[in-house]
């Protein structure tokens, strides 16, 4: 779908430390045209939940003015800490057109979630060994509505919400890197959180997330020409190494869990896709290649050149994947 310039959809990412924006042209392939980043005061968003709505409105209002996206249609990501994915066995007699109604009736009775009043979506999985299974994607309705209200308060028009693993996989698939029947571990390591999602073919069947220590006073933050920010670490390098060591151990533990607990040693992760805004991502990539005997790759930055002098920043890949989403 094409839009004239002043009607293009804005794609927004909210996390605990920033708001990011990408505008893209989708013909014939995604082409980032404009993007931006606004760092947030610590504590304004915590674990994906808005702590100070009024201040966030004022900051987003400045962003709308700076990025020239007034009254635009908007796609946004539900922040990772709010998202839950679960693979469920369903009765054989439930057809695809009955799946949503079935989930609606069972949530709170046979299907228990860690929050009340969810917004959710569901998809039927291909049959495997005679079992009928479906994926359930859920998030707390109150928090998701709060982001929608944030946008409408400033006369933006939210038209779609998505989750980060689907957004990044969309970009990965669009880059022709996906292989048939692969078992992909998607590792998103940001400056304060790790989000890991395992895909079987194109379906995200398992996720795990955990915080990693981040103390802003140990980082020097400098604006860059690519409309983002550069982080220079000024803290204890031994402590940083220890934090990353815990991260590597957690990745290995999840790989073993998938191989031995879920599949009794019969299946294993075939590839890792590494992404994120962690300032040491290049070092982390090299270290993971040393530790794990399987292909590890990132999204190819060169494939998404904007035609401008400034390169498109990898920190904005999630927003670019969101821009490909059909509405």
C-alpha angles and dihedrals in degrees: 000000000000127000132192112252098267092047101053116127118254116224115208132191121194121192136156093275108030153011115231130193135194131179115192140182110226103199121127091343133349110291117182109225105169134009141164146177133214119192115221129220111258113269097021089110116022124188087343094305121118109241099178112030096176095054092044090053090054093048094047089048088058090049092051089054095045094045094041095230099133114159092357127151108254139205116196139182122239102236113260098242090061096052128098128182122190132177110216137188111233132192115274092236094062110103125204093257089054097047099093093048090048092053091046091056096043100046107102093019115052093357113059122193129190091244138041128244099021130191106220148170130197140198132194114239124220110268113267122193092340093304120128111215139168138192120238119202113191142168134171109278095216094059095043091050089050090061091046089050090049089058097043091047087064093044095255116139115229109207103165141017124199141172126247100244092055091045094051093042089053089057092043091051091046089055090061091239096119116103128206115265094001122152103221127194108203111202116192109186114183128176093270107016144037121215117188123187127178118213127199105198102319096332123100102219103167137024137184129180137181138169123252123207115271125174112181093205089068093058130073108211119204127180113239136208089250089069092253134089135264118220120209115190116229099167138089107314091197090057091047090051090051092051091051091046088058089051093053091048091052091052091050091047091053092048089053092045091054094046101042108021100039099032106019091236095307098107135031142180109281100190142010121218109200122200139148147107097266107136091226095052094124091053091046090052092053092047093049091051088056094048105040125057098215136078114288119187143164131214108280107250093198091061091065101049111155097210089247127112091252117074119236108259119239088221087073098052092106091056091048090051088051089054090062092056114117115231 
